[in-house]
Amino acid sequence: MAQGTREIREEIEETRMRVGEEVEALSYKTDVGARLDDYVDEKKEAVASKVSDAKNAVTGAVGSMVPSGEEMKRRGQGIGHVLKRNPLGLVVGSAALGFVAGLVIPSTSVEDENLGDMASTMKDTVRETGQEALERGKDVAQSALGTLKEEGAEQGRELASELKDRVQSEGVSSKPA
């Protein structure tokens, strides 16, 4: 008999616990305001997470394309090192720059008298050569710009696709059951 009484008390206690849990669940279901607050909080957290992931993805992509301050400093030191190792190149470059500057500056009457036709011929030749070099430089720059645009567009499409896939996979995994 004592055995039966103990079993009955245990059953009653289990029933009380189960009924208490059911009452709590029903109370939550009828409290629309609390459920709505919970739903909004979940969605806010999901959106914040997605935005944070997107920001990190974009920041990472941009960070890999733009050199850091240390990288720029290292490159500047590298140029300085090359100039120290090759002072002749610096001299030749400076002379060429001075020569071009001299051609750009208008000639004086003394120069015209002393150098005359030879100076005009040389200026014309240098202008033509400079113009050809400028045209080639423009072509190379336009080609590089086109390649850069294509590569940037491709990386943008890949990033957008990756971001879209990530958002979709996060959206599927975070949907309430």
C-alpha positions, 0 to 999 in steps of 0.5 A: 500500500505504501508503494502504491501511495508513493507512485500516486504521489509521484504521478500527481507531482509529474502531472502538476509539472506538466500542467504547469508547463502547459499553462505557461506555454498557453499563457505565452501563446495568449500574450501576443505583445510578448510574442511580437516583441520576441519575434521583432528581437529575433529579426533585429538580431538576424538583420544586425548579424547579416549587416555585420557579415556584409560589412566585414565581407566588403571591408575585407575585400576593400582592405585587400585591394587598398594598400595599408599605410605600412605598405605605402611606406615600404613602397616609398622606401623601395623607390628611395632605395632604387634611386640610391642604388641607381643615381645615374637613372636619377640624373638621366631622368632629371636631364630629360625632365629639364630638356622637356621643360626647356622645350616648353618654355618659349624661346628668346630672340638670342636663342632664335639668332644663335640656334635658328633652324636647328633649334626649330627642327629639334623642337619639332622632332622632340614634340613629335616624339613626345606626342607619340609617347603620350599617345602610347601612354594614353593607349596603355592607360586606357587598356589598363583602365579597361582591364581594371574596370573588367576585373573590378566588375567581376569581383563586384559580381562575385562579391554580390553573389557571395553576399547573396548566397550568404544572406540566403543561407543565413535567412534559411537557417535563421527562420523560426521552425 
